């Protein structure tokens, strides 16, 4: 029954042209990124004198930054897509009245919820893997950039988008679509702000600011997962260059995520899914 609901949900995404719109916009996004990367990398490569000993290092650092920019944009786009498809995944069906017809058949509410989560999570993971692969391929063709550990970076991005989906679906079992959207976007923005606070705290050596960032990352791990993913996109040269300049990339991580944190993020997403099932079972439709 779970797989039947998942197939129905995927067909629904196609019939509502969500897949078509996402595909068209994704092609436009990758194309625009390729065009911008070509111009920006070409300008950076031409800026230093070819005979300068620092010329190769400058162009390599710039190529690395371009790749991080692209994946950073994907992080936001994929998270926004997870919010869009997740906030009304249950409440939207309740508000339209279609859920009554679906649950009139002999079907457990948990099966309905798990089926929708499975389909949406699979669609989002495919989206992230496809676009991330395309962006890294473009970066490699244009600048020769090779991600130190692309698989780890993409895996963490997939975990992040599934986590945001779980948050959105958990809220959808209790809140209206509009209210749930406000809550999820607010949590996502709070996590982003906490990541910025932690970065500033690390840069100036303020332990209190770092503690605030860590605490919020446990409440909403989305931004911390991105920073963990971005660590695996940075080459040793960019670490050396930023340290030598006395600065840090504000939207990238300085260290890999710890195993306990990754396990916490997985448990966080799974726990919210369990909460969603429990709330949905008791909800009066």
C-alpha positions as CSV (number, residue, x, y, z in Angstrom):
1,X,0.0,0.0,0.0
2,X,2.9,2.4,0.8
3,X,4.3,1.9,-2.7
4,X,0.9,2.4,-4.3
5,X,0.6,5.8,-2.5
6,X,4.2,6.6,-3.6
7,X,3.4,5.9,-7.2
8,X,0.2,7.9,-7.0
9,X,2.1,10.8,-5.5
10,X,4.7,10.7,-8.3
11,X,1.9,10.7,-10.9
12,X,0.4,13.6,-9.1
13,X,3.6,15.6,-9.3
14,X,3.7,14.9,-13.1
15,X,0.0,15.7,-13.7
16,X,0.3,19.0,-11.8
17,X,3.4,19.8,-14.0
18,X,5.6,20.2,-11.0
19,X,8.2,17.9,-12.7
20,X,8.0,19.8,-16.0
21,X,8.4,23.2,-14.3
22,X,11.3,21.9,-12.1
23,X,13.0,20.4,-15.2
24,X,12.7,23.6,-17.2
25,X,13.9,25.8,-14.4
26,X,16.8,23.4,-13.6
27,X,18.0,23.5,-17.2
28,X,17.8,27.3,-17.1
29,X,19.7,27.4,-13.8
30,X,22.5,25.1,-15.0
31,X,22.7,27.0,-18.2
32,X,22.9,30.4,-16.5
33,X,25.5,29.0,-14.1
34,X,27.6,27.7,-17.0
35,X,27.4,31.1,-18.7
36,X,28.3,33.0,-15.6
37,X,31.1,30.6,-14.7
38,X,32.6,30.9,-18.1
39,X,32.7,34.7,-18.0
40,X,33.8,34.9,-14.3
41,X,36.5,32.3,-14.6
42,X,37.7,33.7,-17.9
43,X,38.0,37.1,-16.3
44,X,39.8,35.7,-13.2
45,X,42.2,33.7,-15.4
46,X,43.1,36.8,-17.4
47,X,43.5,39.1,-14.4
48,X,47.0,38.0,-13.1
49,X,50.0,38.0,-15.4
50,X,50.4,34.5,-17.0
51,X,54.1,34.7,-15.9
52,X,53.2,35.4,-12.3
53,X,53.9,32.5,-10.0
54,X,50.6,33.0,-8.2
55,X,48.5,32.9,-11.4
56,X,47.7,29.2,-11.3
57,X,46.8,29.4,-7.6
58,X,44.5,32.4,-8.1
59,X,42.6,30.7,-10.9
60,X,42.3,27.5,-8.9
61,X,40.9,29.3,-5.9
62,X,38.4,31.2,-8.1
63,X,37.3,27.9,-9.7
64,X,36.7,26.4,-6.3
65,X,34.7,29.4,-5.2
66,X,32.6,29.2,-8.4
67,X,31.7,25.5,-7.6
68,X,30.8,26.4,-4.0
69,X,28.6,29.3,-5.3
70,X,26.7,26.9,-7.5
71,X,26.1,24.2,-4.9
72,X,25.2,26.9,-2.4
73,X,22.4,28.1,-4.8
74,X,21.3,24.5,-5.2
75,X,21.1,24.2,-1.4
76,X,18.6,27.0,-1.3
77,X,16.6,25.9,-4.3
78,X,16.3,22.3,-3.2
79,X,15.3,23.4,0.3
80,X,12.7,25.8,-1.1
81,X,11.4,23.0,-3.3
82,X,11.2,20.7,-0.3
83,X,9.1,23.3,1.6
84,X,6.8,23.8,-1.4
85,X,6.0,20.1,-1.9
86,X,6.0,19.3,1.8
87,X,3.9,22.0,3.5
88,X,0.7,21.0,1.9
89,X,1.4,17.3,1.5
90,X,-1.3,16.5,4.1
91,X,-3.0,19.7,5.0
92,X,-3.6,20.5,1.3
93,X,-5.4,17.2,0.8
94,X,-7.5,17.8,4.0
95,X,-8.4,21.3,2.9
96,X,-9.4,20.2,-0.6
97,X,-11.5,17.3,0.7
98,X,-9.7,14.7,-1.4
99,X,-8.2,12.9,1.6
100,X,-11.6,11.7,2.8
101,X,-12.1,9.8,-0.5
102,X,-8.6,8.3,-0.2
103,X,-8.9,7.2,3.4
104,X,-12.4,5.8,2.8
105,X,-10.7,2.8,1.4
106,X,-9.2,0.2,3.9
107,X,-5.9,2.0,4.3
108,X,-3.8,2.9,7.4
109,X,-3.1,6.6,7.8
110,X,0.5,5.7,8.4
111,X,0.7,4.0,5.0
112,X,-0.7,7.2,3.3
113,X,1.9,9.4,5.0
114,X,4.8,7.1,4.5
115,X,3.9,6.7,0.8
116,X,3.8,10.4,0.2
117,X,7.1,11.0,2.2
118,X,8.8,8.2,0.2
119,X,7.8,9.6,-3.2
120,X,8.6,13.2,-2.3
121,X,11.9,12.3,-0.7
122,X,12.9,10.2,-3.8
123,X,12.0,13.1,-6.1
124,X,14.0,15.6,-4.1
125,X,17.0,13.3,-3.9
126,X,17.0,12.7,-7.7
127,X,16.7,16.5,-8.2
128,X,19.7,17.2,-5.9
129,X,21.9,14.4,-7.3
130,X,21.1,15.4,-10.9
131,X,21.7,19.2,-10.5
132,X,24.7,18.8,-8.3
133,X,26.3,16.4,-10.8
134,X,25.5,18.8,-13.6
135,X,27.0,21.8,-11.8
136,X,30.2,20.0,-10.8
137,X,30.5,18.7,-14.4
138,X,30.2,22.3,-15.7
139,X,32.8,23.5,-13.2
140,X,35.1,20.7,-14.3
141,X,34.7,21.4,-18.0
142,X,35.2,25.2,-17.7
143,X,37.9,25.4,-15.0
144,X,39.2,21.9,-14.5
145,X,37.9,21.9,-10.9
146,X,37.7,18.5,-9.1
147,X,35.8,18.3,-5.9
148,X,37.9,16.5,-3.2
149,X,34.9,14.4,-2.1
150,X,31.8,15.0,-4.3
151,X,30.0,11.9,-3.1
152,X,30.1,13.0,0.6
153,X,29.0,16.6,-0.3
154,X,26.1,15.4,-2.4
155,X,25.0,12.8,0.2
156,X,24.9,15.5,2.9
157,X,22.9,17.8,0.6
158,X,20.4,14.9,0.1
159,X,20.1,14.4,3.8
160,X,19.5,18.1,4.3
161,X,16.7,18.3,1.8
162,X,15.0,15.1,3.2
163,X,15.3,16.6,6.7
164,X,13.5,19.8,5.5
165,X,10.9,17.7,3.9
166,X,10.3,15.8,7.1
167,X,9.9,19.1,9.0
168,X,7.4,20.3,6.5
169,X,5.4,17.1,6.5
170,X,5.3,17.0,10.3
171,X,3.9,20.5,10.4
172,X,1.5,19.6,7.6
173,X,-0.3,17.0,9.7
174,X,-1.3,19.6,12.3
175,X,-1.1,23.1,10.8
176,X,-2.7,24.7,7.8
177,X,-0.7,25.0,4.6
178,X,0.0,28.7,5.0
179,X,0.9,28.5,8.7
180,X,3.1,25.6,8.2
181,X,4.9,27.3,5.4
182,X,5.7,30.3,7.7
183,X,6.9,28.0,10.4
184,X,9.2,25.9,8.2
185,X,10.7,28.9,6.3
186,X,11.2,30.6,9.7
187,X,13.1,27.6,11.1
188,X,15.2,27.4,7.9
189,X,16.0,31.1,8.1
190,X,16.8,30.8,11.8
191,X,19.2,28.0,11.1
192,X,20.9,30.1,8.3
193,X,21.2,33.0,10.7
194,X,22.7,30.8,13.4
195,X,25.2,29.5,10.9
196,X,26.3,33.1,10.2
197,X,26.5,33.9,13.9
198,X,28.7,30.8,14.5
199,X,30.9,31.8,11.6
200,X,31.4,35.3,13.0
201,X,32.0,33.9,16.4
202,X,34.7,31.6,15.0
203,X,36.3,34.4,13.1
204,X,36.6,36.7,16.2
205,X,37.1,34.0,18.7
206,X,33.8,34.5,20.6
207,X,32.8,31.2,22.2
208,X,29.3,32.4,23.2
209,X,28.4,33.1,19.5
210,X,29.8,29.8,18.5
211,X,27.7,28.1,21.2
212,X,24.5,29.8,20.0
213,X,25.2,28.5,16.5
214,X,25.8,25.0,17.6
215,X,22.7,25.0,19.8
216,X,20.5,26.2,17.0
217,X,22.0,23.7,14.6
218,X,20.8,20.9,16.8
219,X,17.3,22.4,16.8
220,X,17.3,22.8,13.0
221,X,20.3,21.1,11.4
222,X,19.8,22.3,7.8
223,X,22.5,25.0,7.6
224,X,25.0,22.8,9.5
225,X,24.5,20.0,7.0
226,X,25.2,22.5,4.1
227,X,28.4,23.7,5.8
228,X,29.4,20.1,6.3
229,X,28.8,19.4,2.6
230,X,30.7,22.5,1.5
231,X,33.8,21.3,3.5
232,X,34.1,18.4,1.0
233,X,34.0,20.8,-1.9
234,X,37.0,22.9,-0.8
235,X,40.5,22.0,-2.0
236,X,43.6,22.3,0.3
237,X,44.6,25.3,-1.7
238,X,41.5,27.3,-0.8
239,X,41.9,26.4,2.9
240,X,45.6,27.6,2.7
241,X,44.6,30.8,0.8
242,X,41.8,31.8,3.2
243,X,44.0,31.1,6.2
244,X,46.9,33.0,4.8
245,X,44.6,36.0,4.2
246,X,43.3,35.8,7.7
247,X,39.7,35.2,6.6
248,X,37.2,32.4,5.9
249,X,34.5,31.8,3.3
250,X,31.3,32.9,5.1
251,X,29.0,30.4,3.5
252,X,31.3,27.3,3.7
253,X,32.4,25.0,6.5
254,X,35.8,24.9,8.1
255,X,35.6,21.2,9.2
256,X,33.7,18.1,8.3
257,X,30.6,17.2,10.2
258,X,31.1,14.8,13.0
259,X,29.6,11.3,12.9
260,X,27.4,12.0,15.9
261,X,26.0,15.1,14.3
262,X,25.2,13.2,11.0
263,X,23.5,10.5,13.0
264,X,21.6,13.2,14.9
265,X,20.4,14.7,11.6
266,X,19.2,11.2,10.4
267,X,17.5,10.6,13.7
268,X,16.0,14.1,13.6
269,X,14.4,13.4,10.2
270,X,13.2,10.0,11.2
271,X,11.9,11.2,14.5
272,X,9.9,13.9,12.9
273,X,8.4,11.4,10.5
274,X,7.4,9.3,13.5
275,X,5.8,12.3,15.1
276,X,4.0,13.1,11.9
277,X,2.5,9.6,11.9
278,X,1.4,9.8,15.5
279,X,-0.2,13.2,15.1
280,X,-1.9,12.2,11.8
281,X,-3.4,9.1,13.4
282,X,-5.1,11.1,16.1
283,X,-6.2,14.0,13.9
284,X,-9.9,14.5,13.4
285,X,-10.5,14.9,9.7
